Amino acid sequence: MLFSVYYNWRCINPNVTYYFIMYSIQITNSKLNLKMRENLKKKIKSKKKQILKCKILDIYSKSKCCDPTQWMELSMEEQRAYVMRLLDALEVTDRDKRLKVARAILYLAQGVFDECDTETDVLYWSRHNVFLLYDMGIFTALLELLSMEIDNNQACSSAVRKPAISLADSTELRVLLSIMYLMVETIRVEMEGDSPERKAAREAFKTELGSPLYNGEPFALLLFTMVTKFCSMNAPHFPMKKVLLLLWKTILFTLGGFEELQEMKVRMRELLSLPPLPEDSIKVVRNMRAASPPASAMELIEQQQQQKRGRRSRRPLVKQDSLDTYNERDPFKNDDARDEEDDPEDVDSGIEGEVDPLDRDVIIQPPPPPPPLRPPTERVSFPKGLPWAPKVREKDIEHFLETSRNKFIGFTLGNDTDTLVGLPRPIHESVKTLKQHKYVSIAEVQIKREEELQQCPMTMGEEEVEETPAEILYLGMLPSLSQYVIALLKLLLAAAPTSKAKTDSINILADVLPEEMPITVLQSMKLGIDVNRHKEIIVKAIAALLLLLLKHFKLNHIYQFEYVAQHLVFANCIPLILKFFNQNIMSYISEAGDSNQFCWRNLFSCINLLRILNKITKWKHSRTMMLVVFKSAPILKRALKVKQAMMQLYVLKLLKIQTKYLGRQWRKSNMKTMSAIYQKVRHRLNDDWAYGNDIDARPWDFQAEECALRESIEKFNMRRYDKNQNSEFTPVDNCLQSVLGQRVDLPEDFHYSYEMWLEREVFSQPIQWEGLLQAQ
């Protein structure tokens, strides 16, 4: 009887049902056995969840015949009608009611999980509801609420005055940002079974986010404004983790990921009539195998001592295999706690490398390799050869011919790379080989085009700039680009695991600290885990965001990329990234002490930070010298302990560009690392990186290099974006009647002082007519 009444009262207020059941339990407590009471308590607990949802949903449901908690049973028309009622309720002035409606929308965006039995059902209904919410205009309404919360000076001032900020200070913002993140991320990902309507909605949403439709600027700029406002301490309650995640996904959606970038690069090379790319870099990196990390110096010393204690007979040199590409041994055999300290291998006089038989009496022979992890019949056969096709720049061919002509015929021909008269036959073959691997980048074409526009502005005419999403974003970011870069680096510094807590540092824990601090050891441990994960997510979002901006701006125009990169350098991005890697990198990337399992979030962050460092230092000798000055070589060498091919590739690239500056002793002591660079990094045919004889390794005026680059960037920005500064080439109206006939806006008080000004400046001043005649 009791249960039948319970199930038939679904249309009655849930609070009434709850109190009825509680009263029934009290009066029948003596008659129910223990098992029945436990089952009834479980049902009551489930009913409490429904009561909580009904408090959110039922208030705004005007339907008397359907239960709002049974979302999956409603028809499409009923769902649209319900979402429309929620949309109307978002416009109420009561802040608490708006928050309840926003939570109801969040529950729908999360897939009405209380009604689903499996995770697949939750994902299905989440995707269904998100597209429905976007179709009904929920995102625009949420954007208005978000703008209102950003401009809420009362909340900002109260947060500034509080000594400690917690989750309670950002409740509304977190709900709004969570809904918007779910909408952006769900619509961004394309599924196989998407209908044409969903594909059209995806393209419309992508265009909407990337266009200046929100207060005349893209949506990403609003989020950048939140970041700078937080870092300037004007709004310390902003939930930065959610803001950065939404900003990253918005940039990823509107501009495109790495695969879209590759396709855009191929299309742009076709438009510029450039030869196709020699290979797909994404596929090459995915197919690369990781190299075993080099042995630490301490292990080599112990190995040497063991050999000295043994027999001192001469043995033939054995091929070293610690950095062999196809080595199958345990990837982390040599990793222990002492490897992460400052060991002797970090000094130029390290012991790593091959032993010269002329300098030593005893040849160190490494121990025999352990048996393979799989039978020989199961070993995979790998293609022989280097993974990358070599490249040659036009500048390299010109330099080679200049040197050859000076040597054989005693004069040069400037930039002429076709005339080979007077040069011996081997030089002809060399030039032919160089031209076969000649690679002209999009950046070189853009730089040449910019030089022509600067030299001949009238002849070349006005440049037609395509309104791509990257162009629109750069134009919006340009006035405050330095503030955005500095703010992102401040957050990256605060979230770095090597950073120490300071009183004046930015508090990035506003959206992770509870209102009541933990009082037990277990609660403290849980909070510590949450804080570490919170910081890792912030690092991941910033690293991915910066890399996306650099790559897209470089493809859009090289000077846009150089402008962002120079701001990163001026804001000390290079030492910041090196500080990030100056830690126990294996413990940061491994998962819970298991060296065979990666924490993919942290590995993703490390790879992106290495790629950023490569981007801003490539072909820049002054910035390469910064890597040398900050002693990055030992830090990067420790990062090679991570047996992951992509991460090792970008570490080796950074070591390659500074090898020529590290001296002969360093190269001699790190021959295994040099071999790994040869095996994995792309070759420039006439690049003397391994010997240090290149002209680039000679003394260089680094300050002049940065100043020249900055001057080129300023000319580009002024020519393309600052139209008011181009008055030098503006046509001048020399017609007297036309000039006098123009309407001039005068201030309101002009007619009061006009007669006084006329008397003082005109009538009382004698005119020297003779002087005018003499001047003519």
C-alpha positions in Angstrom: 0.0 0.0 0.0 2.7 2.4 1.0 4.8 1.8 -2.2 1.7 2.1 -4.5 0.9 5.4 -3.0 4.6 6.5 -3.4 4.6 5.7 -7.1 1.2 7.2 -7.9 2.2 10.6 -6.4 4.6 11.5 -9.1 2.5 14.6 -10.2 2.3 15.9 -6.7 4.9 18.3 -5.3 8.1 16.3 -4.5 8.4 17.9 -1.1 5.0 16.6 -0.2 5.9 13.1 -1.4 9.1 13.2 0.6 7.5 14.2 3.9 4.7 11.7 3.4 7.2 8.9 3.0 9.2 10.0 6.0 6.0 10.1 8.1 5.1 6.6 6.8 8.5 5.3 7.8 8.1 6.6 11.3 4.6 5.1 11.9 5.6 1.7 10.3 9.1 1.5 11.6 8.3 -1.3 14.0 6.6 -3.3 11.3 9.3 -3.1 8.6 12.3 -5.5 8.7 15.8 -4.2 8.2 16.0 -5.2 4.5 12.8 -3.3 3.6 14.0 -0.3 5.5 17.3 -0.2 3.6 15.5 -0.5 0.3 13.2 2.3 1.2 16.0 4.5 2.3 17.7 4.0 -1.1 14.5 5.0 -2.9 14.2 8.1 -0.6 17.8 9.0 -1.4 17.0 8.8 -5.1 13.9 10.8 -4.6 15.9 13.5 -2.9 17.9 13.9 -6.1 14.7 14.3 -8.0 13.6 16.9 -5.5 16.8 18.8 -6.1 16.3 18.8 -9.9 12.6 19.6 -9.6 13.5 22.7 -7.6 15.4 23.8 -10.6 13.2 22.6 -13.4 9.7 22.4 -12.0 9.5 26.1 -11.0 9.8 27.1 -14.7 7.7 24.4 -16.1 4.2 25.6 -16.8 3.0 22.2 -18.1 0.7 20.4 -15.7 0.5 17.2 -17.5 4.1 16.1 -18.0 6.9 15.5 -15.6 9.9 17.8 -16.4 12.4 15.2 -15.0 11.5 12.8 -17.8 13.2 14.6 -20.6 13.7 11.6 -22.8 10.0 11.0 -23.0 9.2 14.4 -24.4 8.7 15.0 -28.1 10.9 17.4 -30.0 8.2 20.1 -30.0 7.8 19.7 -26.2 11.5 19.9 -25.7 11.8 23.1 -27.8 8.9 24.6 -25.9 10.5 23.8 -22.6 13.9 25.3 -23.7 12.0 28.4 -24.8 10.5 28.8 -21.4 14.0 28.5 -19.8 15.2 31.1 -22.3 12.4 33.5 -21.2 13.2 32.8 -17.5 16.9 33.9 -18.1 15.7 37.5 -18.5 14.4 37.8 -14.9 16.0 40.4 -12.7 16.2 38.1 -9.7 19.8 36.8 -9.6 19.0 33.6 -7.7 16.3 32.7 -10.2 18.6 33.3 -13.1 21.1 31.0 -11.5 18.5 28.2 -11.1 17.6 28.5 -14.7 21.3 28.4 -15.8 21.8 25.3 -13.7 18.7 23.7 -15.4 20.3 24.5 -18.8 23.6 23.0 -17.6 21.8 19.8 -16.6 20.4 19.6 -20.1 23.8 20.2 -21.6 25.4 17.5 -19.5 23.0 15.0 -20.9 20.2 14.6 -18.3 22.5 12.0 -16.6 20.0 11.0 -13.9 17.7 9.5 -16.5 20.5 7.6 -18.4 21.7 4.1 -17.6 25.0 4.1 -19.6 27.7 6.6 -20.5 26.8 6.2 -24.1 23.3 7.4 -23.4 24.6 10.4 -21.5 26.9 11.4 -24.4 24.0 10.9 -26.9 21.6 13.2 -25.0 24.3 15.7 -24.2 25.0 16.1 -28.0 21.3 16.2 -28.8 20.5 18.8 -26.2 23.5 21.0 -27.1 22.4 21.3 -30.7 18.9 22.0 -29.5 20.2 24.7 -27.1 22.2 26.3 -29.9 19.3 26.2 -32.3 17.1 28.0 -29.7 19.6 30.8 -29.2 20.8 29.9 -25.7 24.5 30.8 -26.5 23.7 34.4 -27.3 21.6 34.7 -24.1 24.5 33.2 -22.1 26.9 35.6 -23.7 24.8 38.6 -22.5 24.8 37.2 -19.0 28.5 36.6 -19.1 29.2 40.2 -20.3 27.0 41.4 -17.4 28.9 39.3 -14.9 32.2 40.6 -16.2 31.1 44.2 -15.8 29.6 43.5 -12.3 31.7 46.0 -10.4 30.1 45.2 -7.1 31.2 41.5 -7.3 34.7 42.6 -8.4 35.1 45.1 -5.5 33.8 42.6 -2.9 36.2 39.9 -4.2 39.1 42.3 -4.0 38.4 43.1 -0.4 38.1 39.5 0.7 41.2 38.0 2.2 40.5 34.5 0.7 38.6 33.8 -2.4 36.7 30.4 -2.8 34.3 28.6 -5.1 31.4 30.6 -3.7 32.6 33.8 -5.3 32.4 32.6 -8.8 29.3 30.4 -8.9 27.4 32.3 -11.6 30.5 32.6 -13.8 31.4 28.9 -13.5 27.9 27.8 -14.5 27.8 30.1 -17.5 31.3 29.1 -18.6 30.6 25.4 -18.2 27.5 25.6 -20.4 29.4 27.6 -23.1 32.4 25.2 -22.9 30.1 22.1 -23.4 28.4 23.8 -26.4 31.7 24.8 -28.1 33.4 21.5 -27.5 30.4 19.3 -28.4 29.5 21.2 -31.6 33.2 21.5 -32.6 33.7 17.7 -32.7 32.3 16.2 -35.9 30.7 12.7 -35.7 30.1 10.3 -38.5 26.3 10.1 -38.1 25.7 13.9 -38.0 22.8 15.0 -40.0 23.1 17.8 -42.6 21.3 20.1 -40.2 24.0 19.6 -37.6 26.8 20.1 -40.1 25.2 23.4 -41.1 24.8 24.4 -37.5 28.5 23.6 -36.9 29.6 25.8 -39.8 27.2 28.6 -38.7 28.5 28.5 -35.1 32.1 28.4 -36.2 31.5 31.5 -38.4 29.6 33.2 -35.6 32.4 32.7 -33.0 35.2 33.8 -35.4 33.4 36.9 -36.7 33.2 40.3 -35.0 29.6 39.9 -34.0 29.9 40.3 -30.3 30.2 44.0 -29.6 32.3 44.4 -32.8 34.9 41.8 -31.8 35.2 38.0 -31.9 34.2 36.0 -28.9 37.8 35.1 -28.1 38.6 38.7 -27.3 36.0 38.8 -24.6 37.8 35.9 -22.9 41.2 37.5 -23.4 39.7 40.6 -21.6 38.8 38.3 -18.7 42.3 37.0 -18.6 43.9 40.5 -18.5 41.3 41.7 -16.0 42.2 38.8 -13.7 45.9 39.2 -14.0 45.6 42.9 -13.2 44.0 42.0 -9.9 40.8 43.8 -10.8 38.7 40.6 -10.8 40.5 37.9 -8.7 37.3 35.8 -8.5 37.3 34.9 -12.2 37.6 31.1 -12.7 40.7 31.1 -14.8 40.7 27.4 -15.5 37.3 27.5 -17.2 38.1 30.7 -19.0 41.4 29.4 -20.4 39.8 26.1 -21.5 36.9 27.9 -23.2 39.4 30.3 -24.9 41.5 27.4 -26.1 38.6 25.5 -27.5 37.2 28.6 -29.1 40.5 29.3 -30.9 40.7 25.6 -31.9 37.2 25.7 -33.3 37.4 29.0 -35.2 40.9 28.7 -36.5 41.3 25.0 -36.8 43.6 22.3 -35.4 46.9 21.0 -36.8 45.4 18.8 -39.5 43.4 21.8 -40.7 46.6 23.8 -40.6 48.3 21.3 -42.8 45.5 21.4 -45.3 45.5 25.2 -45.3 49.3 25.2 -45.9 48.9 22.9 -48.9 46.2 25.1 -50.4 48.2 28.3 -49.8 51.3 26.8 -51.5 49.2 26.0 -54.5 47.9 29.6 -54.6 51.4 30.9 -54.5 52.6 28.5 -57.2 55.1 26.8 -54.9 56.0 23.2 -55.1 54.2 20.8 -52.8 55.5 19.9 -49.4 58.1 17.1 -49.5 56.1 15.1 -46.8 53.3 15.3 -44.3 55.0 16.3 -41.0 52.1 15.0 -38.9 52.4 11.5 -40.4 56.2 11.5 -40.2 56.1 12.3 -36.5 53.4 9.8 -35.8 55.5 7.0 -37.4 58.7 7.9 -35.6 60.1 5.6 -32.9 61.4 6.9 -29.6 65.1 6.5 -28.8 66.3 5.0 -25.5 67.5 7.8 -23.2 71.2 8.3 -22.7 72.8 6.8 -19.7 73.5 9.2 -16.9 77.1 10.2 -16.0 76.9 8.5 -12.6 76.1 5.2 -14.2 78.9 5.6 -16.7 81.4 6.3 -13.9 80.2 3.2 -12.0 80.5 1.2 -15.2 84.0 2.5 -15.8 85.1 1.6 -12.3 83.7 -1.9 -12.7 85.6 -2.3 -15.9 88.8 -1.1 -14.2 88.4 -3.6 -11.4 88.1 -6.4 -14.0 90.6 -7.5 -16.5 92.4 -4.7 -18.3 92.7 -6.4 -21.7 92.0 -4.5 -24.9 88.7 -5.2 -26.6 87.4 -4.0 -29.9 85.0 -1.0 -29.9 81.4 -2.0 -29.6 78.7 0.1 -31.2 76.9 2.1 -28.6 73.1 1.6 -28.5 71.8 3.8 -25.8 70.3 6.1 -28.4 69.6 3.5 -31.0 66.4 4.2 -32.9 65.2 0.6 -32.7 66.4 -0.3 -29.3 63.9 -2.6 -27.6 65.2 -2.5 -24.0 63.4 -1.1 -21.0 62.8 2.6 -21.8 63.3 3.7 -18.2 66.0 1.3 -17.0 68.4 4.1 -16.2 65.9 6.5 -14.5 66.3 6.9 -10.8 66.2 9.8 -8.4 69.8 10.8 -8.8 69.5 11.2 -12.6 67.3 14.3 -12.0 69.9 16.1 -9.9 72.7 18.2 -11.3 75.0 15.4 -12.2 78.4 15.8 -13.8 77.1 15.2 -17.3 75.7 18.7 -17.3 79.2 20.2 -17.4 81.2 20.5 -20.6 83.7 18.0 -19.3 81.1 15.2 -19.1 81.9 11.6 -19.6 79.1 10.7 -22.0 80.2 9.7 -25.5 82.6 7.4 -27.2 86.0 6.9 -25.8 89.0 7.8 -27.9 91.4 4.8 -28.0 94.4 7.2 -28.2 93.5 8.8 -24.9 92.6 5.8 -22.8 94.4 2.6 -22.0 91.2 0.8 -21.3 88.3 0.7 -23.7 85.0 0.7 -21.9 82.7 -2.0 -23.2 79.1 -1.7 -22.3 77.4 -4.7 -20.9 75.7 -7.1 -23.3 72.1 -6.0 -24.1 69.3 -7.8 -22.4 67.2 -10.3 -24.4 64.5 -8.7 -26.5 61.0 -8.3 -25.0 59.4 -10.3 -27.9 60.6 -13.2 -29.9 62.8 -12.4 -33.0 60.1 -13.6 -35.3 57.7 -10.9 -34.0 60.0 -8.0 -34.4 58.7 -5.3 -36.7 60.8 -4.4 -39.7 61.3 -0.6 -40.1 62.2 1.2 -43.3 65.8 2.3 -43.6 66.8 5.9 -44.2 66.2 9.2 -42.6 62.7 10.3 -41.7 62.9 13.8 -43.2 63.7 15.0 -46.7 66.6 17.5 -46.5 65.9 21.2 -47.3 68.0 24.0 -48.7 67.2 27.7 -48.6 67.9 30.1 -51.5 70.2 31.9 -49.1 72.2 28.7 -48.6 72.7 28.3 -52.4 73.8 31.9 -52.8 76.3 31.6 -49.9 77.7 28.3 -51.4 78.2 29.9 -54.8 79.7 33.1 -53.4 82.3 31.0 -51.5 83.0 28.9 -54.6 83.4 31.8 -56.9 85.7 33.6 -54.5 87.8 30.5 -54.3 88.0 29.5 -58.0 87.5 32.7 -60.1 88.1 35.5 -57.6 84.9 37.5 -57.9 81.1 37.1 -57.2 78.0 37.7 -59.1 75.7 38.8 -56.3 72.4 36.8 -56.0 72.9 35.0 -59.3 72.4 31.2 -58.7 72.2 30.1 -62.4 75.6 31.2 -63.9 78.2 28.5 -63.2 80.9 29.6 -65.8 84.4 29.0 -64.6 83.5 26.6 -61.7 84.7 23.0 -61.8 82.4 20.1 -62.5 82.0 19.0 -58.8 80.6 22.4 -58.0 78.1 22.0 -60.8 77.0 18.7 -59.3 76.8 20.3 -55.8 74.6 23.1 -57.1 72.4 20.7 -58.9 71.9 18.6 -55.7 71.2 21.8 -53.7 68.6 23.0 -56.2 66.9 19.6 -56.1 66.2 20.0 -52.4 65.5 23.7 -52.5 62.6 24.7 -50.4 60.8 28.0 -50.6 58.6 28.7 -47.6 55.4 30.7 -47.5 57.1 33.1 -45.1 59.8 33.9 -47.6 57.2 34.8 -50.3 55.4 37.0 -47.8 58.5 38.8 -46.7 59.5 39.5 -50.4 56.0 40.7 -51.1 56.1 43.0 -48.1 59.4 44.5 -49.2 57.9 45.3 -52.6 54.8 46.9 -51.0 57.1 49.0 -48.8 59.3 50.2 -51.6 56.6 50.8 -54.2 53.4 51.7 -52.4 52.0 53.7 -55.3 52.9 51.2 -58.0 51.8 48.1 -56.2 48.6 49.6 -55.0 46.6 48.7 -52.0 46.9 45.1 -50.8 43.8 42.9 -50.8 43.7 41.3 -47.4 41.5 38.2 -47.1 39.2 38.3 -44.0 40.2 35.0 -42.6 39.4 34.1 -39.0 43.1 34.5 -38.1 43.2 37.9 -39.7 40.1 39.0 -37.8 41.5 37.7 -34.5 44.9 39.4 -35.1 43.2 42.7 -35.9 41.2 42.5 -32.7 44.2 41.5 -30.6 46.6 44.1 -32.0 45.9 47.0 -29.7 46.4 45.0 -26.5 48.5 42.1 -27.7 51.3 42.7 -25.3 48.9 42.7 -22.3 47.4 39.4 -23.5 50.8 37.8 -23.8 52.0 39.0 -20.5 48.8 37.8 -18.8 49.1 34.3 -20.2 52.8 34.0 -19.2 51.9 35.2 -15.7 49.3 32.4 -15.4 51.8 29.9 -16.8 54.3 30.9 -14.2 51.8 30.7 -11.4 50.8 27.2 -12.5 54.3 25.8 -13.2 55.2 23.0 -10.8 58.6 24.6 -10.1 57.2 27.9 -9.0 57.2 28.7 -5.3 54.3 30.3 -3.6 54.8 34.1 -3.1 52.6 36.6 -1.4 52.5 38.8 -4.5 51.9 36.1 -7.0 48.6 35.6 -8.8 46.1 33.4 -7.0 44.9 30.9 -9.6 43.0 28.7 -7.1 39.8 30.8 -6.9 37.8 28.0 -8.7 39.2 25.1 -6.8 39.4 26.1 -3.1 36.2 25.2 -1.1 34.4 27.8 1.0 35.4 25.7 4.1 38.9 24.5 4.2 39.6 20.8 5.0 40.0 19.8 8.5 41.0 16.1 8.2 44.1 14.6 6.6 42.0 12.8 3.9 40.3 16.1 2.9 43.7 17.8 2.7 45.0 15.0 0.5 42.0 15.3 -1.8 42.4 19.0 -2.0 46.1 18.7 -2.8 45.3 16.3 -5.7 42.7 18.7 -7.0 45.1 21.7 -6.8 47.8 19.8 -8.8 45.3 18.7 -11.4 44.0 22.3 -11.6 47.4 23.7 -12.3 48.2 21.0 -14.9 45.0 21.8 -16.8 45.9 25.5 -16.8 49.4 24.8 -18.2 47.8 22.5 -20.8 45.4 25.2 -22.0 47.9 28.0 -22.1 50.5 25.9 -24.0 48.0 24.7 -26.6 46.6 28.2 -27.0 50.0 29.9 -27.5 51.1 27.2 -30.0 47.8 27.5 -32.0 48.2 31.3 -32.2 51.8 31.1 -33.3 51.1 28.5 -36.0 48.0 30.2 -37.4 49.5 33.7 -37.4 52.6 32.4 -39.1 50.5 30.9 -41.9 48.4 34.0 -42.2 51.4 36.3 -42.4 54.9 35.9 -41.1 55.1 39.3 -39.5 52.0 38.6 -37.4 53.8 35.5 -36.1 57.0 37.5 -35.5 55.0 40.2 -33.6 53.6 37.6 -31.1 56.9 35.8 -30.9 58.8 39.0 -30.1 56.3 39.9 -27.3 56.8 36.4 -25.9 60.6 36.9 -25.9 60.4 40.3 -24.3 58.1 38.8 -21.6 60.8 36.3 -20.7 59.1 33.3 -22.2 62.4 31.5 -22.9 63.6 31.3 -19.3 60.1 30.6 -18.1 59.8 27.4 -20.3 63.3 26.4 -19.3 62.3 26.8 -15.7 59.3 24.6 -16.3 61.6 21.8 -17.6 64.1 22.2 -14.8 62.4 19.7 -12.6 62.0 15.9 -12.3 60.4 15.6 -15.7 59.9 11.9 -15.4 57.8 12.2 -12.2 55.8 15.0 -13.8 55.0 12.9 -16.9 54.7 9.5 -15.3 51.4 8.4 -13.8 51.3 7.8 -10.1 54.9 6.6 -9.9 54.5 4.1 -12.8 57.2 4.9 -15.3 55.6 2.8 -18.0 52.4 4.9 -18.1 52.3 8.5 -19.3 50.1 11.2 -17.9 49.0 12.4 -21.3 47.8 15.8 -20.1 51.3 16.7 -18.8 53.0 15.1 -21.8 50.8 17.2 -24.1 51.8 20.3 -22.2 55.5 19.5 -22.4 55.5 18.9 -26.1 53.6 22.1 -26.8 56.0 24.1 -24.7 58.9 22.6 -26.5 57.3 23.5 -29.8 56.7 27.1 -28.7 60.4 27.3 -27.7 61.4 26.0 -31.2 59.0 28.4 -32.9 60.4 31.5 -31.3 64.1 30.6 -31.5 64.3 29.1 -35.1 66.7 31.1 -37.3 67.1 33.7 -34.6 70.7 33.8 -33.4 70.1 36.2 -30.6 67.4 34.0 -29.1 69.5 30.9 -29.6 72.2 32.6 -27.6 69.6 33.0 -24.8 69.3 29.3 -24.7 73.1 29.0 -24.3 73.2 31.8 -21.7 70.5 30.2 -19.6 72.3 26.8 -19.7 69.5 25.0 -21.4 71.6 22.1 -22.7 71.7 20.0 -19.5 68.0 20.8 -18.8 67.0 19.6 -22.3 69.2 16.6 -22.1 67.4 15.4 -19.0 64.1 15.8 -20.9 65.4 13.1 -23.3 64.8 10.6 -20.6 61.1 10.6 -21.6 60.8 7.8 -24.2 58.3 9.5 -26.5 59.2 10.2 -30.1 57.6 13.6 -30.6 59.0 15.1 -27.3 62.5 13.8 -28.1 62.3 15.3 -31.6 61.7 18.8 -30.4 64.3 18.5 -27.6 66.8 17.4 -30.2 65.9 20.3 -32.4 66.6 22.8 -29.6 69.9 21.1 -28.9 70.8 21.2 -32.6 70.4 24.9 -33.1 72.7 25.7 -30.2 75.3 23.0 -30.7 77.6 25.3 -32.7 77.8 27.7 -29.7 78.5 25.0 -27.0 82.1 24.4 -28.0 84.1 21.4 -29.2 84.4 19.8 -25.8 80.6 19.6 -25.3 80.2 18.0 -28.7 82.9 15.6 -28.0 81.4 14.6 -24.6 77.9 14.2 -26.0 78.4 12.2 -29.2 75.3 10.0 -28.5 73.1 13.1 -28.4 74.8 14.3 -31.6 74.0 10.9 -33.3 70.4 11.1 -32.2 70.1 14.6 -33.8 71.5 13.2 -37.0 69.0 10.3 -37.0 65.8 12.3 -36.1 66.1 16.0 -37.1 65.8 17.3 -40.6 69.1 18.0 -42.4 70.1 21.2 -44.0 72.6 20.0 -46.6 75.2 22.7 -46.0 74.6 23.4 -42.4 77.7 23.0 -40.3 75.8 22.5 -37.0 77.9 19.6 -35.9 81.3 21.4 -36.4 80.6 25.0 -35.5 82.3 26.3 -38.6 79.2 28.0 -39.9 79.3 31.8 -40.4 76.3 32.1 -38.0 78.5 30.9 -35.1 80.8 33.9 -35.4 80.3 37.0 -33.3 76.9 38.6 -34.0 75.3 41.9 -33.3 72.2 40.3 -31.6 70.7 43.6 -30.5 70.7 44.9 -34.1 69.1 41.8 -35.3 66.1 42.2 -32.9 65.9 45.9 -33.7 65.8 45.3 -37.4 63.1 42.7 -37.0 61.0 45.0 -34.8 61.3 47.8 -37.4 60.0 45.4 -40.1 57.1 44.4 -37.9 56.2 48.0 -37.1 56.3 48.9 -40.8 54.0 46.0 -41.6 51.5 46.9 -38.9 51.5 50.5 -39.8 51.0 49.9 -43.5 48.2 47.4 -43.2 46.3 48.4 -40.0 47.2 52.0 -39.2 45.5 53.9 -42.1 45.9 57.3 -40.4 49.7 57.1 -40.5 49.8 56.8 -44.3 48.9 60.5 -44.8 52.2 60.9 -46.7 50.7 59.1 -49.7 47.1 60.6 -49.3 46.0 62.7 -52.3 46.0 66.4 -51.5 43.1 68.7 -52.6 44.7 71.8 -54.1 41.5 73.5 -55.3 40.8 76.7 -53.3 37.1 76.6 -53.7 36.9 73.0 -52.7 39.0 73.6 -49.6 37.0 76.7 -48.5 33.8 74.9 -49.3 34.5 72.1 -46.8 32.4 72.0 -43.7 34.6 72.3 -40.5 33.2 71.3 -37.2 33.9 74.0 -34.7 33.6 73.9 -30.9 30.4 75.3 -29.4 32.1 78.2 -27.6 33.9 79.3 -30.8 31.5 82.2 -31.7 32.0 83.7 -28.2 35.7 84.2 -28.6 35.9 84.5 -32.4 36.0 88.4 -32.4 38.7 88.5 -29.8 40.8 85.9 -31.6 40.4 87.8 -34.9 41.5 91.1 -33.3 44.5 89.5 -31.6 45.7 87.2 -34.3 44.8 89.1 -37.5 44.0 92.9 -37.2 46.7 93.7 -34.5 49.5 91.9 -36.4 51.2 93.9 -39.2 51.6 92.2 -42.5 55.1 92.5 -44.1 54.1 92.5 -47.7 57.7 93.3 -48.8 58.9 90.3 -46.9 56.4 88.1 -48.8 57.6 89.5 -52.2 61.3 89.0 -51.2 60.5 85.4 -50.1 59.1 84.7 -53.6 
